[in-house]
């Protein structure tokens, strides 16, 4: 540690030290204000990020639920072959019904 007495130095040296010390203290005060402002900005940004992450997480959970529902629907859905068999059956019924109705181009015997 330094051991000195102010009275050992000339008055202008003391005044110069005082001015420099005051300038350093003012700079430190300015830095503290800027640090506090920066911390407030960081806190606000972190809050926004937290909201966005929560929203994305909720969206992902919702999409996963929809995917699970669609997969369940697909598991119970008929195969293309089953669908074609139904279409073929409907075509047979349509042909059968069409065969019992006279063609509109033929004249009715009234």
Biopython code that builds the backbone (N, CA, C, O; Angstrom):
import numpy as np
from Bio.PDB.StructureBuilder import StructureBuilder

atoms = [
    (1, "UNK", "N", (0.828, -1.180, 0.000)),
    (1, "UNK", "CA", (0.000, 0.000, 0.000)),
    (1, "UNK", "C", (0.877, 1.250, 0.000)),
    (1, "UNK", "O", (2.022, 1.273, 0.453)),
    (2, "UNK", "N", (0.250, 2.275, -0.541)),
    (2, "UNK", "CA", (0.975, 3.541, -0.570)),
    (2, "UNK", "C", (0.674, 4.325, 0.697)),
    (2, "UNK", "O", (-0.457, 4.365, 1.183)),
    (3, "UNK", "N", (1.683, 4.922, 1.193)),
    (3, "UNK", "CA", (1.506, 5.750, 2.381)),
    (3, "UNK", "C", (2.011, 7.145, 2.029)),
    (3, "UNK", "O", (3.216, 7.392, 1.979)),
    (4, "UNK", "N", (1.075, 8.042, 1.790)),
    (4, "UNK", "CA", (1.491, 9.400, 1.463)),
    (4, "UNK", "C", (0.512, 10.374, 2.103)),
    (4, "UNK", "O", (-0.625, 10.038, 2.433)),
    (5, "UNK", "N", (0.992, 11.558, 2.256)),
    (5, "UNK", "CA", (0.171, 12.625, 2.838)),
    (5, "UNK", "C", (-0.008, 13.696, 1.780)),
    (5, "UNK", "O", (0.922, 14.045, 1.052)),
    (6, "UNK", "N", (-1.212, 14.202, 1.717)),
    (6, "UNK", "CA", (-1.524, 15.220, 0.723)),
    (6, "UNK", "C", (-0.635, 16.449, 0.907)),
    (6, "UNK", "O", (-0.309, 17.128, -0.067)),
    (7, "UNK", "N", (-0.248, 16.733, 2.122)),
    (7, "UNK", "CA", (0.522, 17.941, 2.385)),
    (7, "UNK", "C", (1.943, 17.843, 1.834)),
    (7, "UNK", "O", (2.641, 18.855, 1.764)),
    (8, "UNK", "N", (2.375, 16.672, 1.450)),
    (8, "UNK", "CA", (3.715, 16.503, 0.897)),
    (8, "UNK", "C", (3.797, 16.995, -0.546)),
    (8, "UNK", "O", (4.891, 17.275, -1.037)),
    (9, "UNK", "N", (2.659, 17.106, -1.235)),
    (9, "UNK", "CA", (2.642, 17.461, -2.657)),
    (9, "UNK", "C", (2.167, 18.896, -2.838)),
    (9, "UNK", "O", (1.443, 19.436, -2.002)),
    (10, "UNK", "N", (2.583, 19.496, -3.935)),
    (10, "UNK", "CA", (2.137, 20.875, -4.197)),
    (10, "UNK", "C", (0.626, 20.929, -4.424)),
    (10, "UNK", "O", (0.010, 19.934, -4.807)),
    (11, "UNK", "N", (0.048, 22.082, -4.186)),
    (11, "UNK", "CA", (-1.391, 22.269, -4.292)),
    (11, "UNK", "C", (-1.898, 21.998, -5.712)),
    (11, "UNK", "O", (-2.987, 21.445, -5.860)),
    (12, "UNK", "N", (-1.164, 22.360, -6.749)),
    (12, "UNK", "CA", (-1.616, 22.138, -8.134)),
    (12, "UNK", "C", (-1.696, 20.631, -8.433)),
    (12, "UNK", "O", (-2.557, 20.183, -9.190)),
    (13, "UNK", "N", (-0.796, 19.871, -7.833)),
    (13, "UNK", "CA", (-0.843, 18.416, -8.009)),
    (13, "UNK", "C", (-2.121, 17.856, -7.360)),
    (13, "UNK", "O", (-2.798, 16.999, -7.928)),
    (14, "UNK", "N", (-2.425, 18.357, -6.173)),
    (14, "UNK", "CA", (-3.642, 17.950, -5.469)),
    (14, "UNK", "C", (-4.876, 18.320, -6.280)),
    (14, "UNK", "O", (-5.802, 17.519, -6.414)),
    (15, "UNK", "N", (-4.887, 19.546, -6.825)),
    (15, "UNK", "CA", (-6.031, 19.994, -7.630)),
    (15, "UNK", "C", (-6.170, 19.131, -8.901)),
    (15, "UNK", "O", (-7.278, 18.785, -9.309)),
    (16, "UNK", "N", (-5.056, 18.804, -9.498)),
    (16, "UNK", "CA", (-5.071, 17.976, -10.704)),
    (16, "UNK", "C", (-5.625, 16.573, -10.385)),
    (16, "UNK", "O", (-6.438, 16.024, -11.129)),
    (17, "UNK", "N", (-5.164, 16.019, -9.269)),
    (17, "UNK", "CA", (-5.683, 14.706, -8.849)),
    (17, "UNK", "C", (-7.178, 14.760, -8.560)),
    (17, "UNK", "O", (-7.921, 13.842, -8.908)),
    (18, "UNK", "N", (-7.607, 15.830, -7.928)),
    (18, "UNK", "CA", (-9.016, 15.988, -7.599)),
    (18, "UNK", "C", (-9.852, 16.066, -8.876)),
    (18, "UNK", "O", (-10.909, 15.443, -8.975)),
    (19, "UNK", "N", (-9.368, 16.833, -9.846)),
    (19, "UNK", "CA", (-10.093, 16.946, -11.118)),
    (19, "UNK", "C", (-10.161, 15.598, -11.840)),
    (19, "UNK", "O", (-11.208, 15.220, -12.366)),
    (20, "UNK", "N", (-9.047, 14.885, -11.858)),
    (20, "UNK", "CA", (-9.016, 13.576, -12.515)),
    (20, "UNK", "C", (-9.928, 12.584, -11.791)),
    (20, "UNK", "O", (-10.641, 11.801, -12.419)),
    (21, "UNK", "N", (-9.891, 12.635, -10.477)),
    (21, "UNK", "CA", (-10.749, 11.746, -9.692)),
    (21, "UNK", "C", (-12.218, 12.063, -9.935)),
    (21, "UNK", "O", (-13.035, 11.153, -10.076)),
    (22, "UNK", "N", (-12.559, 13.342, -9.986)),
    (22, "UNK", "CA", (-13.949, 13.743, -10.268)),
    (22, "UNK", "C", (-14.378, 13.284, -11.662)),
    (22, "UNK", "O", (-15.510, 12.844, -11.860)),
    (23, "UNK", "N", (-13.459, 13.393, -12.623)),
    (23, "UNK", "CA", (-13.766, 12.957, -13.987)),
    (23, "UNK", "C", (-13.974, 11.443, -14.022)),
    (23, "UNK", "O", (-14.896, 10.952, -14.674)),
    (24, "UNK", "N", (-13.123, 10.715, -13.323)),
    (24, "UNK", "CA", (-13.266, 9.247, -13.259)),
    (24, "UNK", "C", (-14.599, 8.879, -12.604)),
    (24, "UNK", "O", (-15.298, 7.986, -13.083)),
    (25, "UNK", "N", (-14.948, 9.553, -11.527)),
    (25, "UNK", "CA", (-16.202, 9.269, -10.828)),
    (25, "UNK", "C", (-17.412, 9.582, -11.730)),
    (25, "UNK", "O", (-18.396, 8.843, -11.737)),
    (26, "UNK", "N", (-17.326, 10.674, -12.480)),
    (26, "UNK", "CA", (-18.413, 11.016, -13.397)),
    (26, "UNK", "C", (-18.526, 9.963, -14.492)),
    (26, "UNK", "O", (-19.627, 9.569, -14.877)),
    (27, "UNK", "N", (-17.373, 9.511, -14.990)),
    (27, "UNK", "CA", (-17.369, 8.466, -16.020)),
    (27, "UNK", "C", (-17.960, 7.173, -15.465)),
    (27, "UNK", "O", (-18.732, 6.494, -16.142)),
    (28, "UNK", "N", (-17.596, 6.842, -14.241)),
    (28, "UNK", "CA", (-18.154, 5.651, -13.603)),
    (28, "UNK", "C", (-19.667, 5.769, -13.431)),
    (28, "UNK", "O", (-20.404, 4.805, -13.643)),
    (29, "UNK", "N", (-20.115, 6.948, -13.047)),
    (29, "UNK", "CA", (-21.564, 7.168, -12.899)),
    (29, "UNK", "C", (-22.272, 7.002, -14.237)),
    (29, "UNK", "O", (-23.331, 6.379, -14.315)),
    (30, "UNK", "N", (-21.679, 7.565, -15.291)),
    (30, "UNK", "CA", (-22.255, 7.415, -16.639)),
    (30, "UNK", "C", (-22.302, 5.939, -17.040)),
    (30, "UNK", "O", (-23.296, 5.464, -17.590)),
    (31, "UNK", "N", (-21.218, 5.227, -16.756)),
    (31, "UNK", "CA", (-21.177, 3.800, -17.089)),
    (31, "UNK", "C", (-22.236, 3.021, -16.312)),
    (31, "UNK", "O", (-22.871, 2.122, -16.864)),
    (32, "UNK", "N", (-22.428, 3.356, -15.045)),
    (32, "UNK", "CA", (-23.451, 2.672, -14.253)),
    (32, "UNK", "C", (-24.847, 2.893, -14.833)),
    (32, "UNK", "O", (-25.665, 1.974, -14.863)),
    (33, "UNK", "N", (-25.115, 4.117, -15.294)),
    (33, "UNK", "CA", (-26.404, 4.423, -15.920)),
    (33, "UNK", "C", (-26.566, 3.617, -17.203)),
    (33, "UNK", "O", (-27.621, 3.032, -17.449)),
    (34, "UNK", "N", (-25.519, 3.592, -18.015)),
    (34, "UNK", "CA", (-25.588, 2.852, -19.278)),
    (34, "UNK", "C", (-25.715, 1.353, -19.031)),
    (34, "UNK", "O", (-26.427, 0.666, -19.763)),
    (35, "UNK", "N", (-25.042, 0.845, -18.022)),
    (35, "UNK", "CA", (-25.165, -0.573, -17.682)),
    (35, "UNK", "C", (-26.589, -0.888, -17.239)),
    (35, "UNK", "O", (-27.143, -1.918, -17.624)),
    (36, "UNK", "N", (-27.182, -0.016, -16.439)),
    (36, "UNK", "CA", (-28.556, -0.221, -15.998)),
    (36, "UNK", "C", (-29.516, -0.206, -17.194)),
    (36, "UNK", "O", (-30.436, -1.022, -17.260)),
    (37, "UNK", "N", (-29.306, 0.721, -18.141)),
    (37, "UNK", "CA", (-30.137, 0.774, -19.345)),
    (37, "UNK", "C", (-29.957, -0.484, -20.177)),
    (37, "UNK", "O", (-30.931, -1.042, -20.682)),
    (38, "UNK", "N", (-28.719, -0.934, -20.322)),
    (38, "UNK", "CA", (-28.446, -2.146, -21.078)),
    (38, "UNK", "C", (-29.104, -3.359, -20.421)),
    (38, "UNK", "O", (-29.666, -4.212, -21.108)),
    (39, "UNK", "N", (-29.033, -3.432, -19.090)),
    (39, "UNK", "CA", (-29.660, -4.544, -18.384)),
    (39, "UNK", "C", (-31.170, -4.539, -18.588)),
    (39, "UNK", "O", (-31.779, -5.595, -18.758)),
    (40, "UNK", "N", (-31.775, -3.353, -18.573)),
    (40, "UNK", "CA", (-33.220, -3.251, -18.810)),
    (40, "UNK", "C", (-33.558, -3.724, -20.219)),
    (40, "UNK", "O", (-34.558, -4.416, -20.416)),
    (41, "UNK", "N", (-32.737, -3.359, -21.196)),
    (41, "UNK", "CA", (-32.961, -3.798, -22.576)),
    (41, "UNK", "C", (-32.815, -5.308, -22.690)),
    (41, "UNK", "O", (-33.633, -5.963, -23.337)),
    (42, "UNK", "N", (-31.791, -5.862, -22.072)),
    (42, "UNK", "CA", (-31.574, -7.309, -22.104)),
    (42, "UNK", "C", (-32.750, -8.030, -21.445)),
    (42, "UNK", "O", (-33.233, -9.037, -21.962)),
    (43, "UNK", "N", (-33.206, -7.514, -20.308)),
    (43, "UNK", "CA", (-34.348, -8.129, -19.620)),
    (43, "UNK", "C", (-35.598, -8.124, -20.497)),
    (43, "UNK", "O", (-36.331, -9.111, -20.551)),
    (44, "UNK", "N", (-35.835, -7.002, -21.186)),
    (44, "UNK", "CA", (-37.001, -6.914, -22.071)),
    (44, "UNK", "C", (-36.880, -7.892, -23.229)),
    (44, "UNK", "O", (-37.855, -8.545, -23.600)),
    (45, "UNK", "N", (-35.687, -7.993, -23.801)),
    (45, "UNK", "CA", (-35.471, -8.937, -24.905)),
    (45, "UNK", "C", (-35.652, -10.376, -24.442)),
    (45, "UNK", "O", (-36.243, -11.190, -25.151)),
    (46, "UNK", "N", (-35.149, -10.687, -23.262)),
    (46, "UNK", "CA", (-35.302, -12.033, -22.728)),
    (46, "UNK", "C", (-36.776, -12.363, -22.503)),
    (46, "UNK", "O", (-37.202, -13.494, -22.739)),
    (47, "UNK", "N", (-37.547, -11.392, -22.053)),
    (47, "UNK", "CA", (-38.982, -11.606, -21.864)),
    (47, "UNK", "C", (-39.656, -11.894, -23.202)),
    (47, "UNK", "O", (-40.506, -12.779, -23.292)),
    (48, "UNK", "N", (-39.283, -11.153, -24.237)),
    (48, "UNK", "CA", (-39.847, -11.377, -25.567)),
    (48, "UNK", "C", (-39.462, -12.761, -26.099)),
    (48, "UNK", "O", (-40.284, -13.469, -26.681)),
    (49, "UNK", "N", (-38.211, -13.123, -25.890)),
    (49, "UNK", "CA", (-37.756, -14.449, -26.339)),
    (49, "UNK", "C", (-38.531, -15.541, -25.614)),
    (49, "UNK", "O", (-38.931, -16.533, -26.224)),
    (50, "UNK", "N", (-38.742, -15.362, -24.325)),
    (50, "UNK", "CA", (-39.495, -16.355, -23.552)),
    (50, "UNK", "C", (-40.918, -16.505, -24.087)),
    (50, "UNK", "O", (-41.433, -17.619, -24.189)),
    (51, "UNK", "N", (-41.548, -15.387, -24.426)),
    (51, "UNK", "CA", (-42.904, -15.429, -24.983)),
    (51, "UNK", "C", (-42.900, -16.167, -26.325)),
    (51, "UNK", "O", (-43.769, -17.002, -26.574)),
    (52, "UNK", "N", (-41.927, -15.862, -27.187)),
    (52, "UNK", "CA", (-41.843, -16.510, -28.494)),
    (52, "UNK", "C", (-41.586, -18.005, -28.362)),
    (52, "UNK", "O", (-42.187, -18.804, -29.079)),
    (53, "UNK", "N", (-40.696, -18.387, -27.451)),
    (53, "UNK", "CA", (-40.396, -19.804, -27.260)),
    (53, "UNK", "C", (-41.637, -20.528, -26.744)),
    (53, "UNK", "O", (-41.939, -21.634, -27.193)),
    (54, "UNK", "N", (-42.355, -19.917, -25.810)),
    (54, "UNK", "CA", (-43.578, -20.528, -25.282)),
    (54, "UNK", "C", (-44.607, -20.696, -26.393)),
    (54, "UNK", "O", (-45.256, -21.738, -26.493)),
    (55, "UNK", "N", (-44.753, -19.675, -27.224)),
    (55, "UNK", "CA", (-45.700, -19.730, -28.339)),
    (55, "UNK", "C", (-45.309, -20.826, -29.321)),
    (55, "UNK", "O", (-46.162, -21.588, -29.776)),
    (56, "UNK", "N", (-44.022, -20.908, -29.648)),
    (56, "UNK", "CA", (-43.565, -21.943, -30.573)),
    (56, "UNK", "C", (-43.773, -23.332, -29.977)),
    (56, "UNK", "O", (-44.161, -24.263, -30.682)),
    (57, "UNK", "N", (-43.517, -23.465, -28.695)),
    (57, "UNK", "CA", (-43.697, -24.756, -28.036)),
    (57, "UNK", "C", (-45.169, -25.171, -28.098)),
    (57, "UNK", "O", (-45.478, -26.329, -28.379)),
    (58, "UNK", "N", (-46.072, -24.227, -27.834)),
    (58, "UNK", "CA", (-47.498, -24.524, -27.908)),
    (58, "UNK", "C", (-47.891, -24.905, -29.334)),
    (58, "UNK", "O", (-48.679, -25.830, -29.532)),
    (59, "UNK", "N", (-47.354, -24.205, -30.318)),
    (59, "UNK", "CA", (-47.648, -24.518, -31.720)),
    (59, "UNK", "C", (-47.151, -25.912, -32.074)),
    (59, "UNK", "O", (-47.853, -26.678, -32.735)),
    (60, "UNK", "N", (-45.951, -26.238, -31.639)),
    (60, "UNK", "CA", (-45.384, -27.563, -31.933)),
    (60, "UNK", "C", (-46.226, -28.657, -31.290)),
    (60, "UNK", "O", (-46.495, -29.681, -31.918)),
    (61, "UNK", "N", (-46.641, -28.453, -30.051)),
    (61, "UNK", "CA", (-47.479, -29.443, -29.362)),
    (61, "UNK", "C", (-48.794, -29.623, -30.117)),
    (61, "UNK", "O", (-49.265, -30.747, -30.286)),
    (62, "UNK", "N", (-49.384, -28.524, -30.570)),
    (62, "UNK", "CA", (-50.621, -28.597, -31.337)),
    (62, "UNK", "C", (-50.435, -29.340, -32.652)),
    (62, "UNK", "O", (-51.273, -30.156, -33.036)),
    (63, "UNK", "N", (-49.338, -29.058, -33.339)),
    (63, "UNK", "CA", (-49.064, -29.743, -34.602)),
    (63, "UNK", "C", (-48.808, -31.237, -34.379)),
    (63, "UNK", "O", (-49.244, -32.069, -35.175)),
    (64, "UNK", "N", (-48.108, -31.571, -33.309)),
    (64, "UNK", "CA", (-47.872, -32.984, -33.010)),
    (64, "UNK", "C", (-49.186, -33.710, -32.748)),
    (64, "UNK", "O", (-49.352, -34.861, -33.152)),
    (65, "UNK", "N", (-50.123, -33.039, -32.073)),
    (65, "UNK", "CA", (-51.431, -33.640, -31.817)),
    (65, "UNK", "C", (-52.188, -33.849, -33.129)),
    (65, "UNK", "O", (-52.818, -34.888, -33.324)),
    (66, "UNK", "N", (-52.126, -32.868, -34.025)),
    (66, "UNK", "CA", (-52.792, -33.007, -35.328)),
    (66, "UNK", "C", (-52.169, -34.131, -36.145)),
    (66, "UNK", "O", (-52.878, -34.886, -36.810)),
    (67, "UNK", "N", (-50.856, -34.241, -36.096)),
    (67, "UNK", "CA", (-50.177, -35.320, -36.821)),
    (67, "UNK", "C", (-50.615, -36.672, -36.278)),
    (67, "UNK", "O", (-50.863, -37.602, -37.045)),
    (68, "UNK", "N", (-50.710, -36.779, -34.964)),
    (68, "UNK", "CA", (-51.143, -38.041, -34.354)),
    (68, "UNK", "C", (-52.573, -38.389, -34.782)),
    (68, "UNK", "O", (-52.881, -39.547, -35.066)),
    (69, "UNK", "N", (-53.446, -37.367, -34.824)),
    (69, "UNK", "CA", (-54.829, -37.600, -35.263)),
    (69, "UNK", "C", (-54.863, -38.063, -36.718)),
    (69, "UNK", "O", (-55.592, -38.996, -37.054)),
    (70, "UNK", "N", (-54.082, -37.420, -37.576)),
    (70, "UNK", "CA", (-54.056, -37.801, -38.988)),
    (70, "UNK", "C", (-53.506, -39.218, -39.164)),
    (70, "UNK", "O", (-54.012, -39.985, -39.983)),
    (71, "UNK", "N", (-52.479, -39.560, -38.400)),
    (71, "UNK", "CA", (-51.940, -40.918, -38.481)),
    (71, "UNK", "C", (-52.990, -41.942, -38.061)),
    (71, "UNK", "O", (-53.116, -42.999, -38.678)),
    (72, "UNK", "N", (-53.744, -41.622, -37.002)),
    (72, "UNK", "CA", (-54.794, -42.529, -36.548)),
    (72, "UNK", "C", (-55.870, -42.683, -37.615)),
    (72, "UNK", "O", (-56.395, -43.776, -37.830)),
    (73, "UNK", "N", (-56.193, -41.574, -38.281)),
    (73, "UNK", "CA", (-57.193, -41.646, -39.355)),
    (73, "UNK", "C", (-56.682, -42.514, -40.507)),
    (73, "UNK", "O", (-57.429, -43.308, -41.079)),
    (74, "UNK", "N", (-55.403, -42.352, -40.837)),
    (74, "UNK", "CA", (-54.833, -43.123, -41.938)),
    (74, "UNK", "C", (-54.759, -44.618, -41.618)),
    (74, "UNK", "O", (-54.918, -45.461, -42.501)),
    (75, "UNK", "N", (-54.515, -44.930, -40.349)),
    (75, "UNK", "CA", (-54.435, -46.333, -39.966)),
    (75, "UNK", "C", (-55.785, -47.022, -40.146)),
    (75, "UNK", "O", (-55.834, -48.214, -40.448)),
    (76, "UNK", "N", (-56.870, -46.291, -39.967)),
    (76, "UNK", "CA", (-58.202, -46.871, -40.119)),
    (76, "UNK", "C", (-58.783, -46.687, -41.510)),
    (76, "UNK", "O", (-59.874, -47.179, -41.799)),
    (77, "UNK", "N", (-58.071, -45.991, -42.364)),
    (77, "UNK", "CA", (-58.579, -45.697, -43.712)),
    (77, "UNK", "C", (-58.476, -46.940, -44.602)),
    (77, "UNK", "O", (-57.604, -47.786, -44.408)),
    (78, "UNK", "N", (-59.372, -47.030, -45.568)),
    (78, "UNK", "CA", (-59.319, -48.177, -46.485)),
    (78, "UNK", "C", (-58.112, -48.082, -47.415)),
    (78, "UNK", "O", (-57.585, -46.999, -47.672)),
    (79, "UNK", "N", (-57.699, -49.220, -47.900)),
    (79, "UNK", "CA", (-56.583, -49.272, -48.849)),
    (79, "UNK", "C", (-57.095, -48.851, -50.226)),
    (79, "UNK", "O", (-58.304, -48.831, -50.454)),
    (80, "UNK", "N", (-56.197, -48.519, -51.134)),
    (80, "UNK", "CA", (-56.630, -48.177, -52.499)),
    (80, "UNK", "C", (-57.402, -49.324, -53.158)),
    (80, "UNK", "O", (-58.333, -49.094, -53.931)),
    (81, "UNK", "N", (-57.009, -50.544, -52.845)),
    (81, "UNK", "CA", (-57.711, -51.700, -53.422)),
    (81, "UNK", "C", (-59.146, -51.782, -52.905)),
    (81, "UNK", "O", (-60.066, -52.093, -53.661)),
    (82, "UNK", "N", (-59.333, -51.501, -51.612)),
    (82, "UNK", "CA", (-60.682, -51.517, -51.044)),
    (82, "UNK", "C", (-61.544, -50.418, -51.661)),
    (82, "UNK", "O", (-62.721, -50.631, -51.951)),
    (83, "UNK", "N", (-60.959, -49.265, -51.855)),
    (83, "UNK", "CA", (-61.701, -48.151, -52.473)),
    (83, "UNK", "C", (-62.082, -48.524, -53.901)),
    (83, "UNK", "O", (-63.215, -48.284, -54.320)),
    (84, "UNK", "N", (-61.156, -49.104, -54.648)),
    (84, "UNK", "CA", (-61.444, -49.500, -56.032)),
    (84, "UNK", "C", (-62.551, -50.550, -56.064)),
    (84, "UNK", "O", (-63.393, -50.516, -56.962)),
    (85, "UNK", "N", (-62.575, -51.472, -55.122)),
    (85, "UNK", "CA", (-63.625, -52.492, -55.074)),
    (85, "UNK", "C", (-64.989, -51.849, -54.860)),
    (85, "UNK", "O", (-65.973, -52.274, -55.464)),
    (86, "UNK", "N", (-65.059, -50.826, -54.006)),
    (86, "UNK", "CA", (-66.324, -50.115, -53.775)),
    (86, "UNK", "C", (-66.737, -49.380, -55.042)),
    (86, "UNK", "O", (-67.907, -49.413, -55.422)),
    (87, "UNK", "N", (-65.787, -48.714, -55.702)),
    (87, "UNK", "CA", (-66.087, -47.997, -56.942)),
    (87, "UNK", "C", (-66.597, -48.980, -57.995)),
    (87, "UNK", "O", (-67.569, -48.690, -58.691)),
    (88, "UNK", "N", (-65.953, -50.126, -58.113)),
    (88, "UNK", "CA", (-66.389, -51.137, -59.083)),
    (88, "UNK", "C", (-67.802, -51.619, -58.776)),
    (88, "UNK", "O", (-68.614, -51.798, -59.685)),
    (89, "UNK", "N", (-68.095, -51.830, -57.494)),
    (89, "UNK", "CA", (-69.443, -52.262, -57.098)),
    (89, "UNK", "C", (-70.474, -51.199, -57.453)),
    (89, "UNK", "O", (-71.567, -51.518, -57.920)),
    (90, "UNK", "N", (-70.124, -49.938, -57.230)),
    (90, "UNK", "CA", (-71.043, -48.856, -57.572)),
    (90, "UNK", "C", (-71.257, -48.779, -59.089)),
    (90, "UNK", "O", (-72.363, -48.492, -59.549)),
    (91, "UNK", "N", (-70.212, -49.032, -59.851)),
    (91, "UNK", "CA", (-70.337, -49.037, -61.315)),
    (91, "UNK", "C", (-71.287, -50.152, -61.766)),
    (91, "UNK", "O", (-72.090, -49.941, -62.674)),
    (92, "UNK", "N", (-71.207, -51.326, -61.149)),
    (92, "UNK", "CA", (-72.100, -52.444, -61.485)),
    (92, "UNK", "C", (-73.539, -52.074, -61.174)),
    (92, "UNK", "O", (-74.444, -52.332, -61.967)),
    (93, "UNK", "N", (-73.744, -51.461, -60.000)),
    (93, "UNK", "CA", (-75.107, -51.053, -59.624)),
    (93, "UNK", "C", (-75.614, -49.999, -60.589)),
    (93, "UNK", "O", (-76.773, -50.055, -60.999)),
    (94, "UNK", "N", (-74.783, -49.042, -60.963)),
    (94, "UNK", "CA", (-75.165, -47.988, -61.905)),
    (94, "UNK", "C", (-75.551, -48.607, -63.250)),
    (94, "UNK", "O", (-76.560, -48.220, -63.840)),
    (95, "UNK", "N", (-74.775, -49.544, -63.729)),
    (95, "UNK", "CA", (-75.055, -50.206, -65.003)),
    (95, "UNK", "C", (-76.369, -50.976, -64.928)),
    (95, "UNK", "O", (-77.171, -50.952, -65.862)),
    (96, "UNK", "N", (-76.575, -51.651, -63.817)),
    (96, "UNK", "CA", (-77.806, -52.411, -63.623)),
    (96, "UNK", "C", (-79.023, -51.486, -63.628)),
    (96, "UNK", "O", (-80.034, -51.788, -64.262)),
    (97, "UNK", "N", (-78.923, -50.372, -62.927)),
    (97, "UNK", "CA", (-80.035, -49.417, -62.879)),
    (97, "UNK", "C", (-80.245, -48.790, -64.256)),
    (97, "UNK", "O", (-81.380, -48.622, -64.704)),
    (98, "UNK", "N", (-79.154, -48.449, -64.915)),
    (98, "UNK", "CA", (-79.266, -47.849, -66.244)),
    (98, "UNK", "C", (-79.939, -48.810, -67.219)),
    (98, "UNK", "O", (-80.650, -48.374, -68.124)),
    (99, "UNK", "N", (-79.724, -50.100, -67.045)),
    (99, "UNK", "CA", (-80.337, -51.093, -67.933)),
    (99, "UNK", "C", (-81.832, -51.219, -67.737)),
    (99, "UNK", "O", (-82.533, -51.672, -68.642)),
    (100, "UNK", "N", (-82.331, -50.836, -66.591)),
    (100, "UNK", "CA", (-83.773, -50.940, -66.342)),
    (100, "UNK", "C", (-84.522, -49.687, -66.747)),
    (100, "UNK", "O", (-85.750, -49.707, -66.818)),
    (101, "UNK", "N", (-83.820, -48.599, -67.013)),
    (101, "UNK", "CA", (-84.472, -47.351, -67.422)),
    (101, "UNK", "C", (-84.294, -47.227, -68.920)),
    (101, "UNK", "O", (-83.178, -47.352, -69.425)),
    (102, "UNK", "N", (-85.398, -46.977, -69.651)),
    (102, "UNK", "CA", (-85.263, -46.819, -71.099)),
    (102, "UNK", "C", (-84.409, -45.604, -71.435)),
    (102, "UNK", "O", (-84.419, -44.607, -70.713)),
    (103, "UNK", "N", (-83.683, -45.694, -72.517)),
    (103, "UNK", "CA", (-82.827, -44.613, -72.968)),
    (103, "UNK", "C", (-83.705, -43.419, -73.311)),
    (103, "UNK", "O", (-84.759, -43.581, -73.925)),
    (104, "UNK", "N", (-83.294, -42.262, -72.934)),
    (104, "UNK", "CA", (-84.087, -41.041, -73.166)),
    (104, "UNK", "C", (-84.226, -40.760, -74.649)),
    (104, "UNK", "O", (-85.161, -40.063, -75.044)),
    (105, "UNK", "N", (-83.341, -41.270, -75.485)),
    (105, "UNK", "CA", (-83.427, -41.025, -76.919)),
    (105, "UNK", "C", (-84.513, -41.891, -77.559)),
    (105, "UNK", "O", (-85.006, -41.575, -78.641)),
    (106, "UNK", "N", (-84.882, -42.983, -76.888)),
    (106, "UNK", "CA", (-85.974, -43.806, -77.414)),
    (106, "UNK", "C", (-87.293, -43.142, -77.064)),
    (106, "UNK", "O", (-87.442, -42.543, -75.999)),
    (107, "UNK", "N", (-88.242, -43.256, -77.973)),
    (107, "UNK", "CA", (-89.549, -42.650, -77.747)),
    (107, "UNK", "C", (-90.355, -43.535, -76.820)),
    (107, "UNK", "O", (-90.332, -44.761, -76.923)),
    (108, "UNK", "N", (-91.050, -42.906, -75.936)),
    (108, "UNK", "CA", (-91.924, -43.669, -75.041)),
    (108, "UNK", "C", (-93.155, -44.109, -75.826)),
    (108, "UNK", "O", (-93.670, -43.347, -76.645)),
    (109, "UNK", "N", (-93.642, -45.353, -75.580)),
    (109, "UNK", "CA", (-94.781, -45.855, -76.365)),
    (109, "UNK", "C", (-96.117, -45.324, -75.862)),
    (109, "UNK", "O", (-97.002, -46.152, -75.650)),
    (110, "UNK", "N", (-96.337, -44.143, -75.666)),
    (110, "UNK", "CA", (-97.614, -43.603, -75.206)),
    (110, "UNK", "C", (-98.464, -43.203, -76.325)),
    (110, "UNK", "O", (-99.579, -42.726, -76.115)),
]
sb = StructureBuilder()
sb.init_structure("model")
sb.init_model(0)
sb.init_chain("A")
sb.init_seg("    ")
for serial, (resi, resn, name, xyz) in enumerate(atoms, 1):
    if name == "N":
        sb.init_residue(resn, " ", resi, " ")
    sb.init_atom(name, np.array(xyz, "f"), 0.0, 1.0, " ", f" {name:<3s}", serial, name[0])
structure = sb.get_structure()
